[in-house]
Every structure is written in structure tokens, then in C-alpha cells.
Amino acid sequence: MSHSTLNEVNASLAERLEQPETQAMLHRLLDRAEDLERILATTAELPNLLAVATDLFDAFAAEARQRGIDLEQRSTQLLDLFEQVTQPENLKALQQLATCLPQLAQVSQLAASSPELVATATDVFDEWASGLKADGIDLEDSVRNGLYAALYLGGKIRRQELDRLGYLLRSDVLSEHSVEAVGMAGSALSSCQQGTCEQPVPERVSLFGLLAAARDPNTQRALSFAVRFGKCFGRLLEQQHPAATDANSLSTQEES
């Protein structure tokens, strides 16, 4: 390089050093001189740090081999798992799972408290069984007999009979008033059987006895009930079978 060219380069460098932005950059570098020195010192220690890290990894690998752990196989499996997890559809599934984490936390809390709930339910069941036993009910025998009865009826009853039974349950036969009337009728039949059939000589009632019994208030109430029953039953027959009712009325008029 010629002397003139060197002078031109020095002049150009001097001009750049006199520029404000160059001077500001030099000031910043001087302010960071201590940091740069520490970085250079750390860089100089990198070989020693790498050697220490290598020794630590070798010791860890040797301990893993003693425990029968294949680090290479584990690393390969970990990379495969990372590849599967980072697939788009799996990441989308993980995002959906992350939105359900509060519900999963509640489920885990419920699962953690399940032994206490089971213990409480067991105590309640034992107390209930003890109460049944005090009332003379053997829970085990009752459950066994109930199952046997259900299986027995299931094998004996037919579908048509089940339909009729359902119709019976939906009807008014088992209503409160019907059951009450049947109960009173049963009590009356029992009293009549005890008062008549159990006598050495059953009592006889003549036509005049019937007329005299018609003046009895109890007999009058029973006759009133019978008359009302006849009216109600006739009205239901007319509603359920209007054609048969009209035919009977017509035949009655023809006979008269």
C-alpha cells in the first residue's frame, strides 16, 4: 500500500471517529468494558466447565448402567414421545384437556374423599340394617326371598297378564276410596260369618223380617249405598258401551 493511500485511510478513520454516533458507540463500549472482560474470562473457563459437565454426565451414565437403565433407549423413546406430542392433532387434544383441568381437579378431590364417603354410606347402611333387624326383619332373607319371588313371577306370568296388571294398577280399583270400601265390605262379611254361620242353628229371616230390617238405620245406609252404586255403575256402562245400552233400551220399549 502506498504512503498516500495510507494517509487517506487514516484521514477517513479520523473523520469517522469524530462523528457523534461513533463517539457514542465508543462510550457505550467503554461503559461495558467490565462486562466484556467478565464474558471473556467466562469464555476462557468454558473448556474446564465442559470437562466438569462431561465428568458429571459420565458418572450419571455409569450409575444408570449399574441400575440397568439404558440411557440411549430412554433418549430415543423420549424423542419419539416428543414427536408424537408435538403433532398438530395431539397438541389440539392437549389444549382441550387443559381447558378441562379445573373439572379434573374437582374429580380428583372427589376421588380422594371417596373412602370417607364409602365409610359414611357403610355406616348409614349398617344403621338401617340394624333398625330392620330390631323390627324383626332379616335383611338377607328378605332380599333373597324378594329376588326369588321376582324370578318366579317373571317365569310364570305372561306379557298379556302383565298388561292387564298394569291396567289394574292404573284403574281406580286400588284407589284410596275403593280400598276403603272393600275393607269395610270385608269386615262386614267377617262379622256376618261369625254372627250367622258359626251359630249352631243359623238364623232365618222371613219377608216380614226383611221389612222390619228395612226400618233399621244401618240397613237403610247399606241400601242407600247399593242404590248409589247401581246409579254410578249404570252411568259408567252407558259411557263405556253406549251401543249396548241403546239396544237394551229399545228391546225394553218393544216388550212394553
VOBA-1610 file (N, C-alpha, C; in pm, whole numbers, padded with zeros to 5 digits, always signed):
BEGIN
Met+00087-00118+00000Met+00000+00000+00000Met+00090+00123+00000Ser+00061+00221-00082Ser+00143+00342-00092Ser+00121+00434+00027His+00214+00528+00043His+00207+00621+00156His+00085+00711+00144Ser+00052+00753+00023Ser-00064+00841+00004Ser-00195+00768+00038Thr-00202+00641-00001Thr-00323+00563+00029Thr-00340+00545+00178Leu-00228+00523+00250Leu-00234+00507+00396Leu-00280+00634+00463Asn-00237+00747+00412Asn-00280+00876+00468Asn-00430+00896+00448Glu-00478+00854+00329Glu-00623+00869+00304Glu-00704+00782+00399Val-00657+00660+00425Val-00729+00572+00518Val-00730+00630+00657Asn-00616+00682+00703Asn-00609+00742+00837Asn-00699+00863+00847Ala-00703+00942+00738Ala-00791+01060+00740Ala-00937+01018+00749Ser-00971+00914+00674Ser-01109+00866+00678Ser-01145+00812+00815Leu-01051+00736+00877Leu-01076+00684+01011Leu-01090+00795+01112Ala-01011+00898+01099Ala-01020+01012+01192Ala-01154+01082+01179Glu-01201+01095+01052Glu-01332+01158+01032Glu-01443+01075+01096Arg-01436+00943+01084Arg-01539+00857+01143Arg-01536+00862+01294Leu-01413+00872+01351Leu-01402+00881+01497Leu-01458+01012+01550Glu-01456+01115+01466Glu-01508+01243+01510Glu-01660+01253+01495Gln-01720+01155+01429Gln-01865+01158+01415Gln-01935+01131+01550Pro-02047+01199+01579Pro-02113+01184+01710Pro-02161+01042+01738Glu-02215+00975+01638Glu-02265+00841+01663Glu-02152+00744+01694Thr-02035+00767+01628Thr-01920+00680+01657Thr-01871+00702+01799Gln-01866+00826+01838Gln-01821+00856+01974Gln-01919+00800+02078Ala-02050+00805+02049Ala-02150+00749+02143Ala-02133+00598+02155Met-02105+00532+02041Met-02084+00387+02044Met-01960+00352+02124Leu-01852+00431+02108Leu-01730+00405+02184Leu-01752+00425+02333His-01833+00524+02368His-01864+00546+02510His-01941+00426+02568Arg-02034+00373+02490Arg-02110+00257+02538Arg-02019+00135+02555Leu-01926+00117+02460Leu-01832+00006+02472Leu-01743+00022+02595Leu-01700+00145+02622Leu-01617+00168+02739Leu-01696+00144+02868Asp-01826+00180+02863Asp-01908+00157+02983Asp-01926+00007+03008Arg-01927-00072+02901Arg-01945-00217+02915Arg-01812-00292+02917Ala-01708-00223+02938Ala-01576-00289+02933Ala-01563-00395+03041Glu-01614-00367+03160Glu-01604-00466+03268Glu-01687-00590+03237Asp-01805-00567+03178Asp-01888-00683+03140Asp-01820-00766+03033Leu-01761-00698+02935Leu-01690-00771+02830Leu-01574-00851+02887Glu-01507-00792+02986Glu-01394-00863+03047Glu-01442-00988+03121Arg-01557-00978+03192Arg-01609-01095+03261Arg-01654-01203+03162Ile-01715-01158+03048Ile-01756-01256+02946Ile-01636-01328+02888Leu-01527-01252+02862Leu-01407-01315+02808Leu-01346-01411+02909Ala-01353-01375+03038Ala-01299-01466+03139Ala-01382-01593+03148Thr-01515-01577+03139Thr-01602-01696+03142Thr-01578-01783+03020Thr-01559-01719+02905Thr-01530-01795+02783Thr-01401-01873+02796Ala-01305-01814+02864Ala-01178-01885+02884Ala-01196-02006+02974Glu-01298-02002+03062Glu-01322-02114+03152Glu-01413-02220+03092Leu-01464-02197+02970Leu-01557-02292+02909Leu-01498-02432+02896Pro-01375-02449+02853Pro-01322-02586+02846Pro-01325-02659+02979Asn-01289-02586+03088Asn-01295-02650+03220Asn-01438-02686+03259Leu-01533-02593+03229Leu-01674-02621+03260Leu-01726-02739+03180Leu-01687-02747+03053Leu-01730-02861+02972Leu-01672-02991+03024Ala-01549-02986+03071Ala-01488-03107+03125Ala-01560-03153+03251Val-01596-03056+03338Val-01669-03091+03460Val-01806-03148+03426Ala-01876-03085+03329Ala-02008-03135+03289Ala-01997-03275+03230Thr-01890-03298+03151Thr-01870-03431+03093Thr-01847-03535+03201Asp-01768-03499+03302Asp-01743-03593+03412Asp-01872-03624+03487Leu-01954-03520+03511Leu-02080-03542+03582Leu-02172-03633+03501Phe-02181-03610+03369Phe-02267-03694+03284Phe-02216-03837+03281Asp-02082-03853+03274Asp-02027-03989+03274Asp-02059-04061+03404Ala-02050-03990+03517Ala-02083-04052+03645Ala-02231-04089+03650Phe-02317-04000+03599Phe-02460-04028+03596Phe-02490-04148+03506Ala-02423-04155+03389Ala-02444-04266+03297Ala-02397-04397+03359Ala-02282-04393+03429Ala-02233-04515+03493Ala-02330-04564+03600Glu-02386-04471+03680Glu-02484-04510+03782Glu-02610-04566+03719Ala-02652-04507+03606Ala-02771-04558+03536Ala-02747-04698+03483Arg-02627-04724+03429Arg-02597-04859+03379Arg-02597-04960+03493Gln-02548-04920+03611Gln-02550-05011+03725Gln-02692-05045+03767Arg-02785-04953+03747Arg-02925-04976+03783Arg-03003-05041+03668Gly-02934-05074+03559Gly-03000-05140+03446Gly-03079-05048+03358Ile-03044-04920+03353Ile-03114-04822+03272Ile-03034-04794+03146Asp-03098-04812+03032Asp-03034-04785+02904Asp-03067-04641+02865Leu-02971-04550+02882Leu-02996-04408+02855Leu-03023-04383+02708Glu-02955-04457+02621Glu-02978-04436+02478Glu-03120-04475+02439Gln-03167-04587+02494Gln-03303-04629+02465Gln-03404-04530+02522Arg-03376-04486+02646Arg-03467-04387+02707Arg-03469-04257+02625Ser-03355-04215+02577Ser-03350-04092+02498Ser-03427-04107+02368Thr-03413-04225+02304Thr-03487-04249+02180Thr-03638-04247+02204Gln-03680-04313+02312Gln-03823-04314+02344Gln-03872-04173+02377Leu-03788-04095+02446Leu-03828-03959+02479Leu-03843-03874+02354Leu-03753-03892+02258Leu-03766-03818+02132Leu-03891-03860+02056Asp-03920-03992+02055Asp-04043-04038+01988Asp-04167-03979+02055Leu-04166-03976+02188Leu-04279-03917+02260Leu-04293-03769+02229Phe-04182-03698+02222Phe-04186-03556+02190Phe-04241-03535+02049Glu-04204-03623+01956Glu-04254-03612+01820Glu-04405-03636+01815Gln-04453-03735+01892Gln-04596-03763+01893Gln-04674-03650+01960Val-04621-03597+02068Val-04693-03491+02141Val-04702-03364+02058Thr-04598-03335+01980Thr-04596-03211+01904Thr-04671-03219+01772Gln-04734-03333+01744Gln-04817-03340+01624Gln-04940-03250+01640Pro-04989-03190+01533Pro-05099-03090+01545Pro-05223-03144+01614Glu-05265-03266+01577Glu-05389-03318+01638Glu-05370-03347+01787Asn-05248-03392+01826Asn-05223-03417+01969Asn-05213-03287+02047Leu-05154-03185+01986Leu-05148-03054+02053Leu-05288-02997+02073Lys-05375-03017+01973Lys-05514-02970+01988Lys-05585-03044+02100Ala-05559-03177+02108Ala-05620-03255+02217Ala-05567-03210+02353Leu-05438-03177+02361Leu-05381-03128+02487Leu-05441-02993+02526Gln-05465-02908+02427Gln-05528-02780+02457Gln-05669-02800+02513Gln-05745-02892+02452Gln-05879-02921+02504Gln-05872-02979+02644Leu-05771-03065+02667Leu-05755-03121+02801Leu-05719-03015+02903Ala-05640-02917+02861Ala-05601-02810+02953Ala-05722-02728+02996Thr-05820-02711+02907Thr-05941-02636+02945Thr-06026-02712+03046Cys-06006-02845+03055Cys-06084-02927+03148Cys-06010-02953+03279Leu-05896-02889+03299Leu-05819-02915+03421Leu-05895-02879+03549Pro-05973-02769+03555Pro-06049-02743+03679Pro-06147-02855+03712Gln-06218-02907+03610Gln-06310-03018+03636Gln-06234-03143+03680Leu-06118-03167+03620Leu-06039-03283+03660Leu-05990-03268+03803Ala-05961-03144+03844Ala-05919-03122+03983Ala-06033-03154+04079Gln-06155-03115+04042Gln-06270-03148+04127Gln-06291-03298+04135Val-06275-03367+04020Val-06291-03512+04020Val-06186-03579+04106Ser-06063-03529+04100Ser-05957-03587+04183Ser-05983-03565+04331Gln-06037-03447+04364Gln-06072-03423+04505Gln-06183-03516+04550Leu-06282-03538+04461Leu-06390-03631+04496Leu-06337-03772+04511Ala-06243-03811+04423Ala-06184-03944+04435Ala-06103-03958+04563Ala-06037-03849+04602Ala-05958-03854+04726Ala-06048-03869+04849Ser-06169-03810+04841Ser-06261-03819+04955Ser-06355-03938+04945Ser-06343-04019+04839Ser-06433-04134+04822Ser-06423-04234+04936Pro-06305-04263+04993Pro-06305-04357+05107Pro-06391-04310+05224Glu-06389-04179+05251Glu-06473-04126+05359Glu-06621-04140+05323Leu-06655-04114+05195Leu-06794-04128+05154Leu-06840-04273+05163Val-06752-04365+05124Val-06787-04507+05134Val-06806-04548+05279Ala-06718-04498+05366Ala-06731-04531+05508Ala-06861-04476+05566Thr-06897-04353+05527Thr-07023-04294+05574Thr-07142-04374+05524Ala-07140-04410+05393Ala-07251-04489+05337Ala-07262-04625+05406Thr-07147-04683+05439Thr-07148-04813+05508Thr-07209-04799+05647Asp-07174-04692+05717Asp-07232-04670+05850Asp-07383-04651+05842Val-07427-04573+05742Val-07571-04549+05727Val-07643-04681+05696Phe-07584-04762+05608Phe-07645-04890+05572Phe-07649-04983+05693Asp-07543-04987+05772Asp-07541-05072+05891Asp-07648-05028+05991Glu-07662-04897+06007Glu-07765-04847+06098Glu-07905-04883+06049Trp-07927-04870+05917Trp-08057-04906+05860Trp-08084-05056+05876Ala-07982-05140+05852Ala-08000-05283+05869Ala-08027-05320+06015Ser-07961-05248+06107Ser-07985-05274+06249Ser-08128-05238+06287Gly-08180-05127+06229Gly-08319-05089+06255Gly-08417-05193+06203Leu-08390-05247+06083Leu-08477-05352+06029Leu-08471-05477+06115Lys-08352-05512+06162Lys-08339-05630+06246Lys-08412-05612+06378Ala-08410-05489+06432Ala-08484-05463+06555Ala-08634-05477+06534Asp-08681-05449+06411Asp-08823-05465+06379Asp-08858-05609+06341Gly-08761-05699+06350Gly-08787-05839+06320Gly-08773-05874+06173Ile-08705-05790+06095Ile-08688-05814+05952Ile-08543-05852+05927Asp-08523-05971+05873Asp-08389-06016+05836Asp-08361-05967+05694Leu-08267-05875+05681Leu-08242-05813+05552Leu-08194-05915+05449Glu-08107-06004+05488Glu-08055-06103+05394Glu-08165-06195+05343Asp-08248-06245+05436Asp-08358-06332+05395Asp-08460-06257+05309Ser-08484-06130+05345Ser-08581-06051+05269Ser-08534-06030+05125Val-08406-05997+05109Val-08352-05977+04974Val-08356-06107+04895Arg-08320-06219+04961Arg-08320-06348+04891Arg-08462-06387+04850Asn-08558-06370+04942Asn-08697-06404+04909Asn-08754-06311+04802Gly-08718-06183+04810Gly-08767-06090+04709Gly-08715-06123+04570Leu-08587-06157+04561Leu-08532-06196+04432Leu-08596-06324+04381Tyr-08616-06419+04471Tyr-08680-06544+04430Tyr-08822-06519+04380Ala-08896-06433+04452Ala-09033-06403+04411Ala-09035-06333+04275Ala-08942-06239+04253Ala-08937-06170+04124Ala-08905-06266+04011Leu-08806-06354+04033Leu-08771-06451+03929Leu-08884-06550+03905Tyr-08950-06593+04013Tyr-09060-06689+03998Tyr-09176-06628+03919Leu-09215-06506+03958Leu-09324-06441+03886Leu-09284-06410+03743Gly-09156-06373+03721Gly-09111-06346+03586Gly-09119-06468+03497Gly-09100-06587+03555Gly-09111-06709+03476Gly-09252-06757+03458Lys-09345-06718+03544Lys-09483-06769+03538Lys-09578-06676+03463Ile-09558-06548+03478Ile-09655-06453+03423Ile-09624-06425+03277Arg-09725-06401+03199Arg-09711-06374+03058Arg-09725-06224+03031Arg-09690-06186+02906Arg-09694-06044+02871Arg-09836-05988+02878Gln-09931-06067+02831Gln-10070-06020+02836Gln-10116-06000+02979Glu-10075-06089+03067Glu-10112-06075+03208Glu-10046-05952+03270Leu-09922-05925+03231Leu-09856-05803+03279Leu-09930-05679+03231Asp-09979-05682+03106Asp-10056-05569+03056Asp-10183-05549+03137Arg-10252-05660+03166Arg-10374-05649+03247Arg-10343-05600+03388Leu-10231-05646+03443Leu-10192-05598+03576Leu-10162-05448+03574Gly-10096-05404+03466Gly-10073-05260+03454Gly-10202-05182+03442Tyr-10299-05236+03367Tyr-10429-05170+03357Tyr-10497-05164+03493Leu-10484-05272+03571Leu-10543-05274+03705Leu-10481-05167+03794Leu-10349-05152+03785Leu-10282-05054+03868Leu-10319-04911+03827Arg-10346-04891+03697Arg-10383-04757+03652Arg-10529-04725+03676Ser-10610-04825+03705Ser-10752-04802+03727Ser-10777-04753+03870Asp-10908-04733+03899Asp-10948-04685+04033Asp-10972-04799+04131Val-10941-04922+04091Val-10966-05035+04181Val-10881-05023+04307Leu-10759-04971+04293Leu-10668-04959+04407Leu-10663-04817+04462Ser-10761-04737+04427Ser-10765-04601+04483Ser-10798-04607+04632Glu-10779-04496+04698Glu-10799-04492+04844Glu-10943-04526+04882His-11039-04469+04811His-11180-04491+04846His-11222-04635+04812Ser-11170-04689+04699Ser-11207-04826+04664Ser-11153-04925+04765Val-11029-04906+04803Val-10969-04995+04903Val-11042-04983+05036Glu-11082-04862+05071Glu-11157-04843+05196Glu-11291-04914+05191Ala-11361-04903+05076Ala-11491-04971+05063Ala-11476-05122+05067Val-11373-05174+04998Val-11350-05319+05001Val-11313-05365+05141Gly-11237-05283+05213Gly-11202-05319+05351Gly-11324-05324+05441Met-11411-05226+05428Met-11534-05228+05510Met-11622-05346+05472Ala-11629-05376+05341Ala-11709-05492+05299Ala-11651-05621+05356Gly-11518-05632+05359Gly-11455-05750+05418Gly-11485-05761+05565Ser-11481-05649+05636Ser-11513-05652+05780Ser-11658-05693+05802Ala-11747-05641+05717Ala-11889-05677+05730Ala-11910-05825+05701Leu-11844-05878+05597Leu-11857-06021+05567Leu-11804-06106+05681Ser-11695-06065+05742Ser-11640-06141+05854Ser-11736-06140+05972Ser-11795-06023+05999Ser-11890-06015+06111Ser-12014-06099+06085Cys-12063-06096+05960Cys-12180-06178+05926Cys-12148-06327+05939Gln-12031-06368+05896Gln-11994-06508+05905Gln-11985-06552+06050Gln-11928-06467+06133Gln-11918-06501+06274Gln-12056-06500+06341Gly-12144-06410+06300Gly-12273-06400+06366Gly-12378-06497+06316Thr-12358-06555+06195Thr-12459-06642+06135Thr-12411-06785+06121Cys-12299-06803+06048Cys-12255-06938+06015Cys-12195-07011+06135Glu-12146-06940+06232Glu-12087-07008+06348Glu-12190-07044+06454Gln-12315-07003+06433Gln-12420-07039+06527Gln-12460-07185+06506Pro-12501-07254+06612Pro-12546-07394+06594Pro-12660-07404+06494Val-12752-07309+06503Val-12865-07305+06408Val-12866-07166+06347Pro-12831-07155+06217Pro-12829-07022+06155Pro-12965-06956+06162Glu-12962-06826+06186Glu-13087-06752+06194Glu-13154-06741+06058Arg-13290-06741+06062Arg-13366-06726+05940Arg-13446-06596+05947Val-13460-06534+05829Val-13534-06407+05821Val-13647-06424+05722Ser-13767-06392+05765Ser-13884-06402+05678Ser-13903-06272+05602Leu-14009-06269+05521Leu-14038-06147+05446Leu-14071-06033+05540Phe-14144-06063+05647Phe-14173-05958+05745Phe-14046-05915+05817Gly-13952-06010+05836Gly-13825-05972+05896Gly-13746-05877+05808Leu-13755-05899+05674Leu-13689-05807+05581Leu-13752-05669+05588Leu-13883-05667+05596Leu-13950-05537+05606Leu-13913-05467+05736Ala-13903-05545+05843Ala-13864-05485+05972Ala-13720-05437+05967Ala-13630-05514+05899Ala-13490-05474+05890Ala-13474-05349+05805Ala-13569-05327+05713Ala-13559-05207+05629Ala-13577-05081+05710Arg-13638-05091+05832Arg-13652-04973+05917Arg-13527-04946+05999Asp-13428-05039+05994Asp-13304-05021+06071Asp-13216-04917+05999Pro-13161-04818+06074Pro-13076-04713+06009Pro-12954-04772+05937Asn-12892-04873+05996Asn-12775-04931+05930Asn-12812-04998+05798Thr-12926-05069+05800Thr-12971-05132+05676Thr-13007-05027+05572Gln-13067-04918+05617Gln-13103-04811+05524Gln-12978-04749+05461Arg-12871-04732+05543Arg-12746-04678+05486Arg-12687-04774+05384Ala-12694-04906+05413Ala-12641-05004+05318Ala-12722-05004+05188Leu-12859-04992+05201Leu-12941-04987+05081Leu-12916-04860+05001Ser-12892-04749+05071Ser-12860-04624+05001Ser-12729-04637+04924Phe-12632-04702+04985Phe-12504-04725+04917Phe-12524-04812+04793Ala-12610-04915+04806Ala-12635-05004+04693Ala-12704-04929+04579Val-12799-04841+04614Val-12869-04764+04511Val-12773-04669+04441Arg-12687-04603+04519Arg-12591-04512+04457Arg-12491-04588+04370Phe-12450-04703+04414Phe-12358-04785+04336Phe-12423-04826+04203Gly-12554-04863+04210Gly-12624-04900+04088Gly-12630-04785+03990Lys-12656-04663+04039Lys-12662-04547+03950Lys-12526-04518+03888Cys-12421-04519+03970Cys-12286-04490+03919Cys-12241-04596+03820Phe-12267-04721+03851Phe-12225-04830+03763Phe-12302-04825+03631Gly-12432-04791+03638Gly-12510-04779+03516Gly-12461-04665+03429Arg-12425-04553+03491Arg-12374-04440+03412Arg-12243-04477+03343Leu-12155-04550+03413Leu-12029-04594+03352Leu-12053-04692+03238Leu-12151-04782+03256Leu-12184-04875+03148Leu-12233-04800+03025Glu-12310-04695+03047Glu-12359-04617+02933Glu-12244-04546+02862Gln-12144-04499+02940Gln-12030-04431+02879Gln-11939-04527+02805Gln-11919-04646+02860Gln-11827-04742+02801Gln-11890-04820+02687His-12021-04851+02697His-12090-04932+02596His-12221-04864+02557Pro-12214-04752+02488Pro-12340-04682+02454Pro-12427-04762+02359Ala-12368-04837+02263Ala-12449-04913+02167Ala-12529-05021+02237Ala-12467-05094+02331Ala-12538-05199+02403Ala-12649-05140+02489Thr-12625-05024+02546Thr-12727-04959+02630Thr-12848-04918+02547Asp-12822-04864+02428Asp-12933-04824+02341Asp-13013-04947+02294Ala-12942-05059+02268Ala-13013-05180+02224Ala-13101-05235+02335Asn-13048-05231+02460Asn-13131-05279+02572Asn-13252-05190+02592Ser-13236-05059+02576Ser-13349-04969+02595Ser-13454-04995+02487Leu-13410-05017+02363Leu-13502-05043+02256Leu-13579-05173+02277Ser-13508-05279+02322Ser-13578-05406+02345Ser-13675-05392+02460Thr-13644-05314+02560Thr-13736-05294+02673Thr-13860-05223+02628Gln-13844-05122+02538Gln-13962-05050+02488Gln-14049-05141+02403Glu-13987-05229+02323Glu-14066-05321+02239Glu-14145-05416+02325Glu-14083-05466+02431Glu-14157-05560+02518Glu-14273-05494+02587Ser-14257-05366+02625Ser-14365-05296+02692Ser-14471-05254+02589
//
